[in-house]
Each structure stands twice: as structure tokens, then as C-alpha cells.
């Protein structure tokens, strides 16, 4: 109960305070615009307005012009400084530090994604067709195709290669390489009298959609590029239909790829590598990825404290038409980051010892609003398809996820080279016959690239590894025999040499020094810079300070206050005039209103005089019974809305 009384008392105090404030607001500041302006000029701390009030007429005009000029100059300077601040410019600082650093994650892959002996059954028809294509391009004298062997042209009909004869640029002639084979059995001998060959015509790839009604041609400057791209496209169609587990089994296993491993003074082997399947390079292996174990530190800079590897690429088992490069593909990257080895990796040549000295650059970017970077990718509107690997965000992952998203939306299927969203299928000729045409158009689409680049953001924190690469022949001719004998014995338990210089790669990866560079972005113009420049300009041109701005703000509030009071008074006056306009003269009195409702047609009944008729003279009529209204001529009636408004004002 006491608490209720206290609450009621507090409510009454608040109500009383609000009523006083409302009464003060209605009453107004108590002076006019002119008085307010004179008071401000006489009391402000800025120098110009005072002189306008105090000086004579001529000096008043001069000081008024000077004050207006310098005020405009200050406003112009303020606008420039505010615009510069809102540009969110950054300055870049470079600092050098020294500390023990974690060794980078190292991803190694074979240049060939699969062992040919394990995928030959999948590529049999494609390889035979490829040999026939080469025979048509090289000419009959160089063709090595068995003439009695029939070709499976079902692959060819989806995306054929053609000759384009441009001897007449205005009317180029398109010739299919197997134009004589469409209506009969596939003969692999070239057409007799064929008018075109690779040295006279360009080789192009024909991409069609809608059952061949819409076709485009992808031109190449060399037949080598044309047949390589065509074979890769057809192989993609085949591998996209194979389960991932089978693809992994057809790649190079770690125990055959990694022959020897040494990190610093500690021995290691293929079990210290994390396997990952890459569509371009098959089975890849990552050292020091940091997914399940803590990252390994490097004890000291130098070759002796780095990672040393001996790899066997098994070049004799390469897929002949799919891989034209021999060697190892490797990449250095941060722990827990996905290796985009095709875009950011380097090759190590077979039969060579490659030494890679590493320097570290750490990039620290400012976030919003200074730059479009993200800390973890949560604010990027693209679904990260590489998140299934439990890796950190990168702009490469975003761009490829964006492309796959466009691929699924435009073509109805996903490309084999990128991860697949849930409940989606990879493109293949059987289920999606138009996918090659759609993929080619999307691949060269400038609008698609700009959309993905605009949607994706760079990472705010990034680490880059700068590499210094040197190479030497390894092993030397003097030591080649015994090194290959030892390595063959260790891997294959064979006294014979099972290795060759064509497939051996030796790697040395180490820190050149423990110095690292930090490239950091900072705000070029912060709030302190802005306030300093604004205050400096205001003080230099006007002799003012922050208190002068507060005074000016006070005057603005008073101006608004006076304007509101005048508008309220004007509205009340207009309303009263509208109420008085209902009558021609002054408002009627009560008596006049009562008289207006009197029934003048009423007459007393004189036909049957009553017993008291003699009481009145014959000339007089008896009075009409009833009480007459009071004669309050001084009482004037006002309209109801005017009375209510006045009473509200009095209550306030």
C-alpha cells in the first residue's frame, strides 16, 4: 500500500511538471524575431556580429558583408573536409616483425589426376575417337588409326570439332571432321579429296543447344588447344558420372607418391599428410593443414629446418590426352584454408631438386565502411560450397561458389570442377544434353563475372607466402644409380630399379628468415582529424569555438519556438473568425433565442366563458398560463468549439 501511494505521488509530480512545461511552451520565449537577433549579436562570442550591432551605419554594412563572406568560406571549407572524411580513405603502413612462425600448410598433387591403367576402360571410346580426330587433322599420311575399327560417335555428336575455311572471310565454310560418317558406319579413314586440313583451316568446337537449332563456334589459334579443350570437356562428362569414391581409387595413392619425408630433424611419411580430392589433379595431400592437430612451428630459418620431400610422379602411367604436363603441383597456404592449387599453385619439374625459400606477408584490411572485406564470410550473400571441408573463407571459394550457383540456375546442373549443392547433379550429356553450350556461354559472360566479383568480398585478414625458387638437376649422374636403387628397395622391395629420372621430384621448402612483413590499413582521416580541421577553420576565419556553435543552436531553437507559437496563435484566430462568420451581427442573447421558438399562433379559448369570466374586463384577454423566461440580455452565447478551446487554454 505505501508503494502504491508513492507511485501515485510520483505520477502527480510528473504530470505537474509536464503541465508547467507545456504552459511554458505555449507562452513562448517572450520576444520577437528582431529582439532575438539583436540579443544574439550583442552577446555572442564571435567577433563579427558584435561589430554589426555596435558600429555606425557604414561600418555595420562593412562588417555585415565581411561576416557573411567569412561564414560562407567556413561553410565551404567544412563541406570539403566532411566530404573527404566520408570518402573513407585508408593509409597503408608497412611494419617488419621478428618471431618464431608456424610452418605453412603444403599441398602437393600429381600433374595427372588419374592413373591411366585404372581409367582406361572409361576412356576407351573417347581415346579411339581422339586418335581418329588427330588422324583427320594431321592428314592421311600421318594417321595411325586402325581402319577396320569402328568409332562410337555418340560422344562426337554432342560437341564435334569442325574445320572452318576462311579463305573467303565474308563467307566462311564449316566442315565437320566426320561429315562422311553421319549416315553409315563410322569409317576412320579421311574423306577422299577433303578440301581442308589443319594448315589451311582453323579447328573450332561446335556447341549446340535446343536439339541443334542454336549453335556457336569456339575458335582456337592452334589445333593443339582445340583437341585438348575438346578432350577435357568430354572427359569431364565421363568423370561427372563416376562416384567420388571410385575417382579417389583411380588416383595416385600417397604411399606411391611420397617416397621420403623429413621435417627439420624429425622423419615423417605419407601418414602425416591429409588426403583431399581435387577435380583437376585427383588425389592431393596436405602437410601441416592443422585440421586435427596443432600447426607445426619452424625451429629456425634455413634449409635444414624446413620440409624435405622426394616424390614419384609415375609419369609412365599418365593419361596421354588429358595431361600434357609432367611434374608436381604444389601450393603453400594458411592452416585450415582450402588449397586452390590450380589458380595459386606452382609446378616442380621432374628430374630436378626445387628449393623454395619462403617470406611471409600478413595483410590486415580495414572493415566497413573503409573497404568491402569480411572477417568470416557470414555477410556474403553467396553460399560457400567449400564450407563442407571445414575451411576458412576466401574470395576464391566465394567466386567459384558463385559460378556454380549461376551454372545451376542457367544450365540446370553443376559443373564437375566445383562442389555440388545438396540434391543437385553434375552435368552430363545424357541428362543435360545442352550443358556444354550453356557452360561455354556462361564461362565467357562478362555480366556473370561482374556479378560474382561484386557479391564476393576479400578477407579482412590474410597471409601470403612469397616464394623464391631455385632448381638444380637431381640426382646427378654420379649418384643416380645408388639413389634409385635405395628408393626402389624401400618402396617396392625390389632389387631392380623401378624409378626413373622422368618421374622423380625433390622439394626443399623452408623459411628464408623469421622476419615477416605486416601490411596494415588504417583510417587516413579519423574523427580527430575532422574535428581539428573544422575547429581550425572556424577559429581562423570567424574567431569562434564550440561554445559559439552552442549559442547559434540556441538561437535556432528560439526561432523555431517563436514560429510555432505564432502559427498556433494564427490557427486559433482563424478558427474564431470562422465561428463568428455564422451570424451577420453579434451573437444572439438568450431572450432572443427563446423568443425565436415562441408559438405566436397560440390563442386562448374565448368561445365558452367559464364561471370567472366576469373577473376580467371585456376588453382584456386572460393571461396565458406559464412562467415567462428570464430576460438575461447580458448573456451572450458563444459557439461550442470556441468555448472548449478557451477552457482548455485556461486549464493549461
For each residue, the residues with C-beta under 8 A, 3 or more apart:
1: 4 5
2: 5 6
3: 6 7
4: 1 7 8
5: 1 2 8 9
6: 2 3 9 10
7: 3 4 10 11
8: 4 5 11 12
9: 5 6 12 13
10: 6 7 13 14
11: 7 8 14 15
12: 8 9 15 16
13: 9 10 16 17
14: 10 11 17 18
15: 11 12 18 19
16: 12 13 19 20
17: 13 14 20 21
18: 14 15 21 22
19: 15 16 22 23 652
20: 16 17 23 24
21: 17 18 24 25
22: 18 19 25 26 652
23: 19 20 26 27 652
24: 20 21 27
25: 21 22 28 561
26: 22 23 565 568 649 652
27: 23 24 30 565
28: 25 561 562 565
29: 36 558 561 562
30: 27
31: 35 36 39 562
32: 35 36 562
33: 36 37 559 562
34: 37 38
35: 31 32 38 39
36: 29 31 32 33 39 40 555 558 559 562
37: 33 34 40 41 555
38: 34 35 41 42 53
39: 31 35 36 42 43
40: 36 37 43 44 49 551 555
41: 37 38 44 49 50 52 53
42: 38 39 50 53
43: 39 40 551
44: 40 41 49 50 548 551 552
45: 544 545 547 548 551
46: 49 50 542 543 544 548
47: 50 51 542 543
48: 51 52 63 66 67 70 71 542 543
49: 40 41 44 46 52 53 67
50: 41 42 44 46 47 53 54
51: 47 48 54 55 59 60 63
52: 41 48 49 55 60 63 64 67
53: 38 41 42 49 50 60
54: 50 51
55: 51 52 58 59 60 63
56: 59 60
57: 60 61
58: 55 61 62
59: 51 55 56 62 63
60: 51 52 53 55 56 57 63 64
61: 57 58 64 65
62: 58 59 65 66
63: 48 51 52 55 59 60 66 67
64: 52 60 61 67 68
65: 61 62 68 69
66: 48 62 63 69 70
67: 48 49 52 63 64 70 71
68: 64 65 71 72
69: 65 66 72 73
70: 48 66 67 73 74 541 542
71: 48 67 68 74 75 542
72: 68 69 75 76
73: 69 70 76 77 541
74: 70 71 77 78 537 538 541 542
75: 71 72 78 79
76: 72 73 79 80
77: 73 74 80 81 533 537 541
78: 74 75 81 82 534 537 538
79: 75 76 82 83
80: 76 77 83 84
81: 77 78 84 85 530 533 534 537
82: 78 79 85 86 530
83: 79 80 86 87
84: 80 81 87 89 525
85: 81 82 525 527 529 530
86: 82 83
87: 83 84 525
88: 369 370 523
89: 84 370 523 524 525
90: 366 370 371 521 522 523 524
91: 521 522 523 524
92: 519 520 521 522
93: 519 520 522
94: 517 518 519
95: 517 518 520
96: 515 516 517 518
97: 515 516 517 518
98: 514 515 516
99: 514 516
100: 297 298 299 514
101: 297 298 360 511 514 516
102: 288 295 296 297 298 335
103: 263 288 295 296 297 298 306 307 511
104: 288 332 333 334 335 358 465
105: 286 287 288 289 290 295 332 333 334 335 337 339
106: 286 287 288 307 330 331 332 509
107: 276 284 285 286 287 330 331 333 339 341 345
108: 257 258 273 284 285 287 309 311 328 329 330 507
109: 278 281 282 283 284 285 328 329 330 341 345
110: 113 251 252 257 281 282 283 313 314 328 329
111: 281 313 318 323 325 326 327 328 329 347
112: 115 116 252 282 313 314 315 317 318 319 322 323
113: 110 251 278 279 280 281 282 283 319 322 323
114: 118 119 247 250 251 282 319 322
115: 112 118 119 250 251 252 314 317
116: 112 119 120 317 318 319 320
117: 120 317
118: 114 115 249 250
119: 114 115 116 122 123 250 319
120: 116 117 123 124 127
121: 124
122: 119 238 239 242
123: 119 120 126 127 235 238 319 322
124: 120 121 127 128
125: 128 129 151 152 155
126: 123 129 130 155 231 234 235 238 321
127: 120 123 124 130 131 320 321
128: 124 125 131 132 149 151 152
129: 125 126 132 133 151 152 153 155 156
130: 126 127 133 134 227 231 321
131: 127 128 134 135 144 145
132: 128 129 135 136 145 151 178 188
133: 129 130 136 137 161 177 227 230
134: 130 131 137 138 143 227
135: 131 132 138 140 142 143 144 145 188 190
136: 132 133 143 177 178 190 194
137: 133 134 177 197 198 203 223 227
138: 134 135 142 143 198
139: 142 143 190 197 198
140: 135 143 189 190
141:
142: 135 138 139
143: 134 135 136 138 139 140 188 189 190
144: 131 135
145: 131 132 135 149 188 189
146: 149 188
147: 187 188 189
148:
149: 128 145 146 188
150: 185 186
151: 125 128 129 132 156 178 181 186 188
152: 125 128 129 155 186
153: 129 156 157 178 181 186
154: 157 158
155: 125 126 129 152 158 234 237 429
156: 129 151 153 159 160 178
157: 153 154 160
158: 154 155 237 429 433 436
159: 156 205 206 207 208 230 233 234 436
160: 156 157 176 177 178 205 206
161: 133 177 203 204 205 206 226 227 230
162: 174 175 176 177 203 204 205 206 217
163: 174 175 176 177 196 197 201 202 203 204
164: 172 173 174 175 201 202 203 204 217 219
165: 172 173 174 175 195 196 200 201
166: 169 172 201 202
167: 173 200
168: 171 172 173
169: 166 172
170:
171: 168
172: 164 165 166 168 169
173: 164 165 167 168 196
174: 162 163 164 165 206 217
175: 162 163 164 165 179 194 195 196 201
176: 160 162 163 179 182
177: 133 136 137 160 161 162 163
178: 132 136 151 153 156 160 181 182 186
179: 175 176 182 191
180: 184 187 191
181: 151 153 178 184 185 186 187
182: 176 178 179
183:
184: 180 181 187
185: 150 181
186: 150 151 152 153 178 181
187: 147 180 181 184
188: 132 135 143 145 146 147 149 151
189: 140 143 145 147
190: 135 136 139 140 143 194
191: 179 180 194
192:
193:
194: 136 175 190 191 197
195: 165 175
196: 163 165 173 175 200 201
197: 137 139 163 194 200 201
198: 137 138 139 201 203 223
199:
200: 165 167 196 197
201: 163 164 165 166 175 196 197 198
202: 163 164 166 219 220 221
203: 137 161 162 163 164 198 220 223 226 227
204: 161 162 163 164 217 218 219 220 226
205: 159 160 161 162 217 218 220 226 229 230 233
206: 159 160 161 162 174 215 216 217
207: 159 215 216 217 218 436 437 440
208: 159 211 212 213 214 215 216 434 437
209: 213 214 215 434 437 438
210: 213 214 434
211: 208
212: 208 215
213: 208 209 210
214: 208 209 210 437
215: 206 207 208 209 212 437
216: 206 207 208 437 440 441
217: 162 164 174 204 205 206 207
218: 204 205 207 229 440
219: 164 202 204
220: 202 203 204 205 223 225 226 229
221: 202 225
222: 225 226
223: 137 198 203 220 226 227
224: 227 228
225: 220 221 222 228 229
226: 161 203 204 205 220 222 223 229 230
227: 130 133 134 137 161 203 223 224 230 231 321
228: 224 225 231 232 321 324
229: 205 218 220 225 226 232 233
230: 133 159 161 205 226 227 233 234
231: 126 130 227 228 234 235 321 322
232: 228 229 235 236 322
233: 159 205 229 230 236 237 436
234: 126 155 159 230 231 237 238
235: 123 126 231 232 238 239 322
236: 232 233 239 240 415 416 417 427
237: 155 158 233 234 240 241 427 428 429 436
238: 122 123 126 234 235 241 242
239: 122 235 236 242 247 279 416
240: 236 237 416 426 427 428
241: 237 238 426 428 430
242: 122 238 239 246 247
243: 246 247
244: 247 248 277
245: 248 249
246: 242 243 249 250
247: 114 239 242 243 244 250 251 277 282
248: 244 245 251 275 277 283
249: 118 245 246
250: 114 115 118 119 246 247 282
251: 110 113 114 115 247 248 277 282 283
252: 110 112 115 256 257 282 283 314
253: 256 257 283
254: 257 258 270 273 275 283 285
255: 258 270 491
256: 252 253 312 314 491
257: 108 110 252 253 254 270 283 285 311 312 313 314
258: 108 254 255 261 269 270 273 285 309 310 311
259: 310 311 312 487 490 491
260: 308 309 310 487 490
261: 258 267 268 269 270 272 287 307 308 309 310
262: 265 266 267 268 307 308 309
263: 103 266 268 272 287 296 306 307 308
264: 298 299 304 305 306
265: 262
266: 262 263
267: 261 262
268: 261 262 263 272 287
269: 258 261 272
270: 254 255 257 258 261 273 285
271:
272: 261 263 268 269 287
273: 108 254 258 270 285 286 287
274: 285 286 287 289 291
275: 248 254 283 284 285 286
276: 107 283 284 285 286 339 389
277: 244 247 248 251 282 283 284
278: 109 113 281 282 283 284 339 341 342
279: 113 239 416 417 418
280: 113 341 342 417
281: 109 110 111 113 278 284 329 341 342
282: 109 110 112 113 114 247 250 251 252 277 278
283: 109 110 113 248 251 252 253 254 257 275 276 277 278
284: 107 108 109 275 276 277 278 281 339 341
285: 107 108 109 254 257 258 270 273 274 275 276
286: 105 106 107 273 274 275 276 289 339
287: 105 106 107 108 261 263 268 272 273 274 307
288: 102 103 104 105 106 295 296 335
289: 105 274 286 335 336
290: 105 293 294 295 335 336
291: 274 335 336 390
292:
293: 290
294: 290
295: 102 103 105 288 290 335
296: 102 103 263 288
297: 100 101 102 103
298: 100 101 102 103 264 301 305 306 510 511 514
299: 100 264 305
300: 304 305 514
301: 298 305 510 511 512 513 514
302: 305 306 510 511
303: 306 355 508 510
304: 264 300 510
305: 264 298 299 300 301 302 510 511
306: 103 263 264 298 302 303 508 509 510 511
307: 103 106 261 262 263 287 507 508 509 510
308: 260 261 262 263 506 507 508 509
309: 108 258 260 261 262 505 506 507 509
310: 258 259 260 261 487 504 505 506 507
311: 108 257 258 259 328 504 505 506 507
312: 256 257 259 487 491 499 503 504 505
313: 110 111 112 257 326 327 328 350 503 504 505
314: 110 112 115 252 256 257 317 318 503
315: 112 318 326 350 500 502 503
316: 500 502 503
317: 112 115 116 117 314
318: 111 112 116 314 315 322 323 326
319: 112 113 114 116 119 123 322 323
320: 116 127 323
321: 126 127 130 227 228 231
322: 112 113 114 123 231 232 235 318 319
323: 111 112 113 318 319 320 326
324: 228
325: 111 347
326: 111 313 315 318 323 350 502 503
327: 111 313 347 348 349 350 505
328: 108 109 110 111 311 313 347 348 350 505 507
329: 108 109 110 111 281 341 342 345 346 347 348
330: 106 107 108 109 341 345 346 347 348 507
331: 106 107 339 340 341 344 345 346
332: 104 105 106 356 358 465 467 509
333: 104 105 107 337 339 344 465
334: 104 105 337 392 463
335: 102 104 105 288 289 290 291 295
336: 289 290 291 390 391 392
337: 105 333 334 391 392 394
338: 386 389 391 394 396 397
339: 105 107 276 278 284 286 331 333 344 345
340: 331 343 344 345 394 396 397 400
341: 107 109 278 280 281 284 329 330 331 344 345
342: 278 280 281 329 345
343: 340 396
344: 331 333 339 340 341 396
345: 107 109 329 330 331 339 340 341 342
346: 329 330 331 467 469
347: 111 325 327 328 329 330
348: 327 328 329 330 352 354 505 507
349: 327 352 354 471 505
350: 313 315 326 327 328 501 502 503 504 505
351: 473 474 501 502 504 505
352: 348 349 471 472 473 474 505 506
353: 471 472 473 474 506 507 508
354: 348 349 469 470 471 505 506 507 508
355: 303 469 470 471 472 508 510
356: 332 467 468 469 507 508 509 510
357: 467 468 469 470 510 511 512
358: 104 332 465 466 467 468 509 510 511 512
359: 465 466 467 468 511 512 513 515 516 517
360: 101 463 464 465 466 511 516 517
361: 463 464 465 466 516 517 518 519
362: 461 462 463 464 516 517 518 519
363: 461 462 463 464 519
364: 460 461 518 519 520 521
365: 370 371 373 458 459 460 461 462 521
366: 90 370 371 373 460 521 522 523
367: 370 371 373 374 375 460
368: 371 372
369: 88
370: 88 89 90 365 366 367 521 523
371: 90 365 366 367 368 458 521
372: 368 457 458
373: 365 366 367 457 458 459 460
374: 367 377 378 379 380 393 457 458 459 460
375: 367 378 459 460 461
376: 392 393
377: 374 380 384 393 398 457 459
378: 374 375
379: 374 457
380: 374 377 384 393 398 455 456 457
381: 455
382: 398 401 402 405 452 455 456
383: 401 405 421
384: 377 380 387 393 397 398 401
385: 388 397 400 401 404 418 419 420 421
386: 338 389 391 397 400 401 419
387: 384 390 391
388: 385 419
389: 276 338 386
390: 291 336 387
391: 336 337 338 386 387 394 397
392: 334 336 337 376 459
393: 374 376 377 380 384 397 398 459
394: 337 338 340 391 397 398 459
395: 398 399 456 457 458 459
396: 338 340 343 344 399 400
397: 338 340 384 385 386 391 393 394 400 401
398: 377 380 382 384 393 394 395 401 402 452 455 456 457
399: 395 396 402 403 452 453 456
400: 340 385 386 396 397 403 404 418
401: 382 383 384 385 386 397 398 404 405 418 419
402: 382 398 399 405 406 451 452 455 456
403: 399 400 406 407 415 418 442 448 452
404: 385 400 401 407 408 414 415 418 419 420 421
405: 382 383 401 402 408 409 421
406: 402 403 409 410 442 448 451 452
407: 403 404 410 411 413 414 415 418 427 438 439 442
408: 404 405 411 412 413 414 421 424
409: 405 406
410: 406 407 438 442
411: 407 408 427 432 434 435 438 439 442
412: 408 432 435
413: 407 408 424 425 426 427 428 431 432 435
414: 404 407 408 418 420 421 424 425 426 427
415: 236 403 404 407 418 426 427 439
416: 236 239 240 279 426 427
417: 236 279 280
418: 279 385 400 401 403 404 407 414 415
419: 385 386 388 401 404
420: 385 404 414 424 425 426
421: 383 385 404 405 408 414 424
422:
423:
424: 408 413 414 420 421
425: 413 414 420 428 431 432
426: 240 241 413 414 415 416 420
427: 236 237 240 407 411 413 414 415 416 432 435 436 439
428: 237 240 241 413 425 431 432 435
429: 155 158 237 432 433 435 436
430: 241 433
431: 413 425 428
432: 411 412 413 425 427 428 429 435
433: 158 429 430
434: 208 209 210 411 437 438
435: 411 412 413 427 428 429 432 438 439
436: 158 159 207 233 237 427 429 439 440
437: 207 208 209 214 215 216 434 440 441
438: 209 407 410 411 434 435 441 442
439: 407 411 415 427 435 436 442 443
440: 207 216 218 436 437 443 444
441: 216 437 438 444 445
442: 403 406 407 410 411 438 439 445 448
443: 439 440
444: 440 441
445: 441 442 448 449
446: 449 450
447: 450 451
448: 403 406 442 445 451 452
449: 445 446 452 453
450: 446 447 453 454
451: 402 406 447 448 454 455
452: 382 398 399 402 403 406 448 449 455 456
453: 399 449 450 456
454: 450 451
455: 380 381 382 398 402 451 452
456: 380 382 395 398 399 402 452 453
457: 372 373 374 377 379 380 395 398
458: 365 371 372 373 374 395 462
459: 365 373 374 375 377 392 393 394 395 462
460: 364 365 366 367 373 374 375
461: 362 363 364 365 375
462: 362 363 365 458 459
463: 334 360 361 362 363
464: 360 361 362 363
465: 104 332 333 358 359 360 361
466: 358 359 360 361
467: 332 346 356 357 358 359
468: 356 357 358 359 512
469: 346 354 355 356 357
470: 354 355 357
471: 349 352 353 354 355
472: 352 353 355
473: 351 352 353 476
474: 351 352 353 504 506
475: 479 480 483 484 501 504
476: 473 479 480
477: 480
478:
479: 475 476 482 483
480: 475 476 477 483 484 501
481: 484 485 497
482: 479 485 486
483: 475 479 480 486 487
484: 475 480 481 487 488 497 499 500 504
485: 481 482 488 489 495 497
486: 482 483 489 490
487: 259 260 310 312 483 484 490 491 499 504
488: 484 485 491 492 494 495 496 497 498 499
489: 485 486 492 493 494 495
490: 259 260 486 487
491: 255 256 259 312 487 488 498 499
492: 488 489 498
493: 489
494: 488 489 498
495: 485 488 489
496: 488
497: 481 484 485 488 500
498: 488 491 492 494
499: 312 484 487 488 491 503 504
500: 315 316 484 497 503 504
501: 350 351 475 480 504
502: 315 316 326 350 351
503: 312 313 314 315 316 326 350 499 500
504: 310 311 312 313 350 351 474 475 484 487 499 500 501
505: 309 310 311 312 313 327 328 348 349 350 351 352 354
506: 308 309 310 311 352 353 354 474
507: 108 307 308 309 310 311 328 330 348 353 354 356
508: 303 306 307 308 353 354 355 356
509: 106 306 307 308 309 332 356 358
510: 298 301 302 303 304 305 306 307 355 356 357 358
511: 101 103 298 301 302 305 306 357 358 359 360 514
512: 301 357 358 359 468
513: 301 359
514: 98 99 100 101 298 300 301 511
515: 96 97 98 359
516: 96 97 98 99 101 359 360 361 362
517: 94 95 96 97 359 360 361 362
518: 94 95 96 97 361 362 364
519: 92 93 94 361 362 363 364
520: 92 93 95 364
521: 90 91 92 364 365 366 370 371
522: 90 91 92 93 366
523: 88 89 90 91 366 370 526
524: 89 90 91
525: 84 85 87 89 529 530
526: 523 529 530
527: 85 530 531
528: 531 532
529: 85 525 526 532 533
530: 81 82 85 525 526 527 533 534
531: 527 528 534 535
532: 528 529 535 536
533: 77 81 529 530 536 537
534: 78 81 530 531 537 538
535: 531 532 538 539 545 546
536: 532 533 539 540
537: 74 77 78 81 533 534 540 541
538: 74 78 534 535 541 542 544 545 548 549
539: 535 536 542 543 544 545
540: 536 537
541: 70 73 74 77 537 538
542: 46 47 48 70 71 74 538 539 548
543: 46 47 48 539
544: 45 46 538 539 548 549
545: 45 535 538 539 548 549
546: 535 549 550
547: 45 550 551
548: 44 45 46 538 542 544 545 551 552
549: 538 544 545 546 552 553
550: 546 547 553 554
551: 40 43 44 45 547 548 554 555
552: 44 548 549 555 556
553: 549 550 556 557
554: 550 551 557 558
555: 36 37 40 551 552 558 559
556: 552 553 559 560
557: 553 554 560 561
558: 29 36 554 555 561 562
559: 33 36 555 556 562 563
560: 556 557 563 564
561: 25 28 29 557 558 564 565
562: 28 29 31 32 33 36 558 559 565 566
563: 559 560 566 567
564: 560 561 567 568
565: 26 27 28 561 562 568 569
566: 562 563 569 570
567: 563 564 570 571
568: 26 564 565 571 572
569: 565 566 572 573
570: 566 567 573 574
571: 567 568 574 575
572: 568 569 575 576 645
573: 569 570 576 577
574: 570 571 577 578
575: 571 572 578 579 641 642 645
576: 572 573 579 580 642
577: 573 574 580 581
578: 574 575 581
579: 575 576 582 638 639 641 642
580: 576 577 583 587 639
581: 577 578
582: 579 639
583: 580 586 587 588
584:
585:
586: 583 636
587: 580 583 636 637 638
588: 583 592 593 596 637
589: 592 593 632 633 634 635 636 637
590: 593 594 629 630 632 635 637
591: 594 595 629 630 631 632 633
592: 588 589 595 596
593: 588 589 590 596 597 637
594: 590 591 597 598 629
595: 591 592 598
596: 588 592 593
597: 593 594
598: 594 595
599: 602
600:
601:
602: 599 624
603:
604: 621 622 624
605: 608
606: 609 621
607:
608: 605
609: 606 613
610: 613
611:
612: 615 616
613: 609 610 616
614:
615: 612
616: 612 613 620 621 622
617: 620
618:
619:
620: 616 617
621: 604 606 616
622: 604 616
623:
624: 602 604
625:
626:
627:
628:
629: 590 591 594
630: 590 591
631: 591
632: 589 590 591 635
633: 589 591
634: 589
635: 589 590 632
636: 586 587 589
637: 587 588 589 590 593
638: 579 587 642 643
639: 579 580 582 642 643
640: 643 644
641: 575 579 644 645
642: 575 576 579 638 639 645 646
643: 638 639 640 646 647
644: 640 641 647 648
645: 572 575 641 642 648 649
646: 642 643 649 650
647: 643 644 650 651
648: 644 645 651 652
649: 26 645 646 652
650: 646 647
651: 647 648
652: 19 22 23 26 648 649
